Amino acid sequence: MTSKMLAEEYSTMVAPETSDTQSAICNLQSAIRHTFDIYFVGVGGQGILTIGEIIAEAAFRKGLPVNFYPTKGMAQRGGFVTAQLRLGRASVGPMISERAADLVVATEVSEALKAVRFVKPDGDFVLYAHVWAPTAVMLGKAPYPKLEQVAEAARAALDGGGRLHVIPPESLPLYEGTPVPDNIFTLAVMLGRTRLGDLLLPAEVEEAVQTRWKRGVERNMAAFRAGLAFGAELEASDRLKPRFQEMNQ
């Protein structure tokens, strides 16, 4: 079914036609032209599934087709967690193929290695560089990968012009004496640094963040705005790098 046919079908369901209807149809047509797949990986207790749920909520409110498939490993803090989110597809299966994710989001260094194979060569890889050492590592029975090794593996997969975005845990600002929620901070960086921001505006996602919780709204909003600012600083730094390189040649 073409985007035009889908738009016409949508309009018959919400007749009579209004400006809101026309806007929704435009959103649907735009989404079909711009599909976007996200692969998430992390450990239990980090709130990585919450990132996907907020994106899905913002997309739903905007009228974009969205499918979210969370998968949990061990049902405890520190257990393996993964999820897949697919935007802009009228009909879709749950699985993202290897080297097909527009964006990979990893919130733990060692778990990030499990997701490297999914990123597109020209995609984006966001890594929140948190370390959660498994029991075998803590007992000295298994090695733990260095951040540099994980970054190197991600860059090798991004061999078509893609970008790696590393978020050091120490970059999180404090709110009332403790670091802001890292998952909301990471979400904001994703919007500012990857092509996800072409489909969802920060203001649209911010609304979903504001209405998700009855308590702790101010804390989460502080994290979101700090993440946007951090992403903007990284963008500015990236724009200056070519100039410095030219000056040093």
N, C-alpha and C positions, 0 to 999 in steps of 0.2 A: 504494500500500500504506500502511495506517495505521500509526501508531506502535505501537499495540497488537499488530497482526499481526507487525510486525518484531520486537517484543520476544518474542512467542511463538515465532517462528522461531529467534531467537537462543537461547532457553532450550532448545530441542530439540537444538541442536548441542552444548551443554555439560552435558546431563543426566548424573547426577542433580543436582537443584537443590540448591544450597548458598547460604549467606549471601553468598559472593563472587559467585555467579551472580545473585542478586537485586540486589546492588549494581550489577553490570554492566548489568542490564536497566534499572534506574533511570537510570543514566548515559545509556544509549542513548535512552530516552524523553525525558529532559531535553534532550539535544542536538537531537533532532528538533524539539522545541518551540522551541529557541533556536538558530537558525542564525546564523552570524557569518562575514562575508567580509572578508578583509584584502588590500589591494593594497600591494605593496612597490615602491619605486623607489630606485635609488642608482647608485653606480659600482663597478667592479671593485676588489677589494682592501679593501673596507670590512667585509665579512662580513655583508652584509644577507641573503644567502641562508641563512647560518647561523642567523639569527634565526628564519626560517620553519621550518627543519629542527628546531630545538629545540622550537618550538611544536607542530609536527606530532608529534614524538616524545612530548611530554608528553600530548597529546590521545590518541594511540594507546594509551599506557599506561593512561590513564583509561577507555578504552573508547569514546571519542567518535569518530564518523565524521569523517575528515579527508582532504582532497585538497590536495596541494601541487604547483603548476605553476611551476617556475623557468624563466626565459628569460634568456639571456646575450646581450649585444651583442658587441662586440669582445672577443676572448679575451685581454685584457691588463688590467693595472692601469689604472683610469681609464675603462674601457669601460662603456657603458650596461648596467645590469642591472635587470631587473624580475621580479616573481613574484606569483603569486596563491595565496592559501590560503583554503580554504572548510571551515568547521567545521559539524558538526551536520547534514549532508545525506547521506541514505542513498544517493542517486544524484545525480550532478551533472555538468554540463559544465564545461570548464576556464575559460570566460570570465566575468568579472565585468562587468556592463554599466555604462555611464556613470551616475553618480549613484546607484550601488547598493552601494558598499563601506561597510561599517560602520566600518572603520578604514583609513586610508591612512598608511603609514609611509614617510617620505622621509629619506634620510641624506645628502643633498647639496642645497644651496640651489637651484641652477639646475634640477636634475633634478626637483625637487619640482613645478615648473610643469607637467610632463608628466602628473602624477598628480592634479592638482586636479579635473579633470573626472570622476574616478571616485568621489569621496567623496559619501556621502549628505548631504542638507541637515542632518540631525540626527545625523550621525556624528561621528567623531573624526579629527583630522589631527595626527599626530605628526611633527615636523620636527627632526631633528638638524642644526643649522645649520653643517655643515661646508662649506667652499668648496674645490672642485677646479676650478681654471680650465682650460678646454680650451686647446689650442695656439693657436687663433685669437684667444682672449682675451689670452693672454700676449704674442702678437705685435702686439696692438693693432688687430686686424682685425675684432673683434666685441665688442659690449658684454656685460657680465655683470650680471644683475639684482641689485638691492639686496635685502637681506633684507626690508625693509619692503614692497617691491613684491610679493614672494612671499607674505608674510603677508597682505597685503591681498587678493590673489587667493584665498587659501585661505579667508579669512573670508567673502568674497563667496559662495563655494560652500557654506559652512556657514550658509545663510540660514534653516534650520529649527530652530535651537537647538543646532547642533553646536558643538564646541569645538576650538580650535587649541592645541596644546601645543608650544612651542618649547624645545629643549634647547640652550643655548649650549655650544660645545665647552669653554670655560673652566670649566664646572661640573663636569667630570670630576676626581675627586680623584686624587692620586698613590699609586702602590703601588711601593714600593722605588725611588722616584725618577722614575718615568715614569707618564703617565696610564693609568688602567685601560682595558681594551678598551671602545671606545665602543659597539659593537654589543650587548654584554651589558648595559651600562648602559642603553641605549635600551630593550632588551627589558623590563627591570625597570620602567622608567618606564611603558611601555605597560600592564603589569599593574596598576600602581597608579593610573593616570590614566584608563583607558578601560574600556569594558564587556567587554573581553577578560577582565578579572579576575573577571567573573561566571561565566565558563565554566571557567577554569583558575585554581586557587589558586597564589599565589607558591611555596608549598612543593612543589607538584607540578612546576612548571617548574624550580625549583631542583634537584630531583633529576635532571632531564634534563641540566641544565648540569653538575652534578657528575660524571656518568658519561660525558659526551661525550669528554673528553680525558684522557689518562693523565698529561700534563704540564701545568703551569700552572693546576692546579685552584684553588689558593689565590688566584691573580691574578683569575681569572674570577669566583670567588665574592665577592671584594672588590668587583668591578664590579657584580655583581648586587645585593648588599646596599646599596651606595651609591646605585644607581638607585632602589631601593625607598624609601630615606630621602629622596632628592631629590623623588620623586613625592609623598611624604607632606607634605613642606614646602610644595610647590605647592598641595596640597589645603587645607592649613591657611590658606595665604595667601588662597586663593579664598573661604574661608568668612568671613574677616575683612573682605574688601573691602566687602560691603554695609553693615557696621557703620560703617566709616570714611566711606562715602558719606552715610549718615544723619547722622553727626556734623557733616559739612561743609555740610549743607544749611541 
